[in-house]
Amino acid sequence: MISGVPHLTTALKGPLLKLESHLLAHQAEVESWLREQWLLTPAPFYASVDLRNAGFKLAPVDTNLFSAGFNNLNPAFMPLCIQAVQSAVERACPHARKVLIVAENHTRNLFYLESLETLRLIFEKAGLEARIGSLREDLLEATSIDLPSGNSCLLEPLLRVENRVAVGDFSPCLVLLNNDLSAGRPAILEGLEQTLTPPLSAGWSNRKKSDHFSHYHDVSKAFAQQIGIDPWLISPLSLQCGEVNFMERLGNECLAKNVENMLASIQQKYDEYGIDKDPFVVVKSDSGTYGMGIMMVKSADEIVNLNRKQRTKMSSAKEGMSVENVLIQEGVYTFETLGEEKAVAEPVIYMIDHFVVGGFYRVHTGRGVNENLNAPGMHFEPLAFAQPCNSPDKSEQPDAEPNRFYAYGVIARLALLAAARELA
């Protein structure tokens, strides 16, 4: 059983210790700056952020606005979740007493159902009545599914009654989307008089990762200027490459050229910081989740020489959607490992409203430090918080657990702010 806090296995962690020390020294500035930003642009209802910690760099690589995985959070932080949900509901729909959670279509996944039920329980403990509605066409009646935890999850068919959605006679004030709309915007959710959050425009049928990281670049630049650091230490270089068809090899030359330019830009920063590692880039679908349509590349030749199997893999995303636009992003190593097996790990931070409520490590024993960990064979370890992410201990060493977690929480909230601006 792997447990505890990952060990940072790199001699290049000097810049990170310096960054963590800097965040601690400027904590009052960090928190007041973020507070001002939330007044200007309120946070999304909830989000989760995948981070990568290379020792010399700590940066977000993905931001999910329809978080699953609530079942992987440390149960000790349920009070934080409850308080944050109360705040989020007050802002989204002040008079709400009932909440309807709209589930993903792949609701046969028991781990996802555990997350849904955990989320429903958070609402219940926050003093709201909450039920789970499904868009599945084959779900014709309320169905209770037993879960490995011993809980059960009640799924009910989603109904449209005039300008409202309901399950049975349960017609709530607040509708919470937990479906990323990869397959498009369902007509049943259009034009509701109820409060729907996140909005339909936040789904992958509309949203682009390149837009998000463009906003993140601006946020990280402003934040870095505020506290006097190089924004590259907390931000991955990225650019969009549109009109790509992997199966027909259309747009490959443009893609290869952009990969080559990105690798050169990363190498320049590595030289500046004396980093003796090979730069790599991540080529991924500009929309969608679940680690689909993604590959790590160390040379432009790898793009030119993609075999049929690789082209097929890169062509399809979740819900069978085809990949036509890709994001080229600086690859960030992860040098955090867990346990005797030295399993590679990356932190995933969860937020409700603008509060950090916990997180977990995505761990993979079969993947390397420069590979995608969101793949079959991964498992999750709750962050071993001794205290919340927003409570560093300045008497400790900069890389002590609460301070490492505080750094995670700051960077995750910067990504959350980018998402808020994106939605605004």
N, C-alpha and C positions, 0 to 999 in steps of 0.2 A: 504494500500500500504506500503510494507516494503521498507525502504530506509536508506541511510546513511552508517555509518561505523559500522561493527559488534562490539559488546561489548565482551571483553574477560572475560568470567564468570568462573574464577578459582582462588583459593587462591594460586595456584602453578605456578603463572606466574613470580616469581622471577628469575628463570634461563633464561626465555625468555627476560625479561627486561635487564638482564645482557648480554645476547647474542646480543640483539639489540644495547645496549650501546657499546659493544665491536666492533661490525661492524662499528658503527659511528666513534669510536676512531681510528679505523684502516682503514678508508675509502680509503685513498691514497694507502695503501698496497693492499687492496682488488681489487681496480680497476686496478692497475699496474700488479698484478698477473694474473688477468683475461685477460688483454690486451696481455700479453706474451703468454698465453695459446691459444688465437685465432690466433696468428701468427704461432704457431706450428700446430694447428688443426682448420681449418676454421669451422665456425658454419654451421649447416644445413640451408636450405633456410628459413624455418619457423618451429615453434614448439609451443605447449602449455603444461604447466605443472600443474598438480593437486597437491596442497599443503594441509597439515593438520597442524593446529596450536593447540597444546595441552597445551600451556602456558609454560610447562617445556621443550617443544621440538617443533621444526618447521622443517618439512621434506617433501620432494616430495614423492608421492605415485604412480604417473603415469606420463609418458611423451609421448605425442602424436605427431608424425612427420607429420601428415596429418590433420592439425587443421581445425575444423569446429567451428562455433560460433563467427565469426568475426562480425556478426550483434549484438552481445551482448556487444561489446566494447563501451566505452564512446566516442560518436562522436567528443568530444572536442580534441581527440587525433589522429584524421585523419592526421594532418600534420606529426606527428611522424611516422605513418604507411607509408606515402608516401616517406619520407626521407629514412626509413629503406628498403623499396622495391627497391628504386633506388640503394642503396648500394648492396643489395643482387643480383639484376640483373647484375650490373656492374661486380660482381665477378663470377656469374654463366655463363653469356653469354654477354660479353661487348658490342657487336654490336646489341643486340636484339632491335627490334622495335615492334614485335608482340609476344604475349603470348597466349598459348592455355591452359586453365585449364581443366584437365580431372576429371570429377565429379564422386562421389560415385554412385553406382547402385540404392540406395534407394532414387532416386531423386523425389519421390512423396511427400517427407517430406518438407512442406513449410518453416519450420524454417531452414532446411539445405539449401534450395534454397535462402533464405534471406542471409545466410552466403556467399554462392557462389557469389551472385550479389554484396554484399559488397566488397568481395575480388576483383571481376572484376573491380569495381569502383576505388579501391585503385590503381590498375595498370593503369587505365585510367588517374587518376589524377597525376600519376607519369610520364605521358607522353608516355605511351605504349598503343597500340591497343590490347585489350584482349577479347577473346570469350571463351565460355564454351562448351566442347565436352562431349558427353555421350557414355558409352559402352553398354547402354541398348539395348537389341536385338529388343525390341518392338518399339523403337523410330526410325521411318523410314524417318522423315523429320523434319526440324527446327520447334520447338514448343515454343511459348511464353506463359509463365505461370504468371498470375497475383498473386501478393504477398500481404499479409496483410498490409505491410508498405505503399502500394500504388505504389511501384516499380513493374517491371516485370522482369522475368528471361528468357532469350532466350537459350534454350538447343538445340544443334545440334548433329546429329549422327557423331561419330568419323569414319573417313575413313583412310585407309592405301593406300598410293601411293608410290610404290617402298620402299625406306628406310625412308619415311617420313609419319607423320600423319597430317591430315588436317580436317577442317570442311568446306564443300563447296570448294571454291577456296582460302580459308584462310589457308596458310601453314606457320606457325611461325618458328622463330629461337629457341624459348624457349618453352618447354612443362612442365607445372607444375602439378604434381600429387596431386590431392586432394581426392584420392581413396586409402584406406589402404590395398587393395589387399588381404583381408581376404580369398577370394575364390581362390587365386592363381594368378600367373603372366600371364596376357593376352598376347597371341601371337602377337596381333596387336602392342604391345609396345616394343617387343623385337628387339634389333639390330638397333635402330633408329640412323640416322646420326645427328638428332637434339639433342640439349642438353635437357636431361630429368632429372628433379629434383623434389623431392628426388629420388634417384635411385631405381630401382625395388627391390633391395636387402633390402630396408628399409621397405617393406611391411610385413604384418603379416604372409605371407606364408613362409618368411625366418626369420623374426626377432623374438627374444625371450626377454621377460621382464627380465628374469634372467641374460642375457648377459648385458642388460642395467644397471641393479642395481649392477652388479659386477663392471662395469666401474664407476658407481656413487660412490660406496664404495671407490674405489681408488682415485677418484677426491676429495671426502669429506675428506679423510684422509690427502691428500697432502695439501688441503686448510686449514684444522684445524691446521695442524702443522705450516703452514705459519703464522697464526694469534694467535696461542696459545689457542685453545679451544678443548674440548672433541668432536671428530667427531660424537659420538652418538647423540649429541644435534641436528644434522642436517641430520642424515642418519638413515633410518629404517633397522634393521637387516633383512636379507633375505637369502633364500637358495632354490635351485631347487629340485623338487621331480619328477623324470621322470617315465614313464611306469605306468600310473594310468588308470584304467578303472572303473569308478564309478558304471556303471550298473552291471558289473560282479564282483564287489568288489575286483578287482585285484590291488595290491599295497597299500591296505588300512592300513596294519600293519606298513609298512615303513612310510607312510604318518602320521599315528597317533604318531609314535615314534618321528618323526621329529618335529611335532607340540608340543609334550611334551618337547622336548629339547629347542625349541624356546621360549616357555612360561617360562621355567626356566631361560634362558638367559635374558629375559626382566625383570623378577622379580629381578634378581641380580642388574640390572641397577636402577630399581625403589628403591630398598633398599639403593643403594649408594646415591641416590638423595633425599631420604626420601619422596617418592611419595606413597601416600595412595590410590592407585587405583588398580583395577584388571587388570592384563595384558591380552591382547587378540591378536590373530593372524588373518591374512587375508589369506585365501586359494583361489587362483584365477588361471584361465587359464594362461599359460605361454605366450600366444599370444592372440591378439584380444582386442576389445574395447567394448564400450556401456554398461559397467557394467554387462556383461553376464558372466556366469561361475565363480561366486564369492560368498564367504560366510565368515562371521566373526565367530571365534571359540574361546571359553574360556577354553576348556578342550579337551584333546585327546579323551575322551569318546564320544564326539559329532561326531567325525570322524567314530569311530567304529559303532555307533548307527544311522547312516544316514538312514532315511526312503526312500521309493521308490521315493516320490515326490522330495525330496532333491537331490537324486542321479540323477534323470532325469534332474533337473535344472542345476546341475554341469556338466552334460555330453555334453551339447551343447553350442556352441559359435556363434558369428555372421556368417551369410551366411550358417547356418546349419553345420558348421565345428564341428567335435567331439573333446572333450578335452582329450588329452593323456598325457600332461605334465602340472604340476602345479607349481606355485611359492608360497612358504610359506613366508609371510612377516610380520614383526612386525606390529601390529595394532597401529596406531597413533590416539589418541582421537582428536576430534575437539571441543574446548570449546569456539568457536566464535558463537554468536547468533545475530540475526537481529530482530528488531522491538518488539512490545508489545507481540507478540506470542512467542517470544524467539525461533524463527525458527533456526535450526542448519544450519551453513554455512561453506563453505570451499572456499578458494581463488583459482582461476585458472588464471595463468599468461601467457600472449601471447608474443611471441618474433618473430621478423622477422630479419634475419641475426643474429647478436649478440646483437641486441637492444631490450630492453623491450618496448613494444608499448601499453601496457594496460592489461586489464583483467576484470574478473567479479567474483562475488560470486555465487557459486552453492548453492542454498538454498532449504531446504526440511522441511516442517512443520510436516511431519509424520514420520520422522526418528530421531534416537537418536545419541548421541555424539560418539558412537562406531559402527555406522552402515554406509553402503555404501550409499552415497547421489546421486550417478549416477543411478537414478531409476525413474520410472513413478511417477509423482507428484512433481518433482523438478521444480524450475524456476530459473531465473538468474537475478542478480542485478549488473549493471555496477559498477566497483570499483569507489568509489567516490573520485577520485584523485583531489587534489587541484593543484598538479603538478606531473611530471613524477616520476616513480619508481626509477630513477637513480639520484634523486635530494633530498637528505635528508636535514633536517633543524636541525643543531646541537644546535641551541639556544632553541629548544623545548625539552620537556620531551622525554625520549627514546621511549615511546609507543605512541607518537603523530602520527597522520595519516601519514605524509610523511615518518616518520622513520619506522613505521610498514610496509609501502609499499616498502620502500627501502630494508628492510630485506627480504620481499617476492621476490623482484627482484634479490637479490644476490643468494638466494637458487635456484630460477628458472634457473638462468644462470649457476649454477653448474650442474644442471640436463641437460641443453642444451650442456654443455661441455662434459658430459658423453655420450650424444647422438652423438656428433661430433666424439668422439673417437671410439664409436661403429661402425659408418659408415666408418671410416677410416680403 
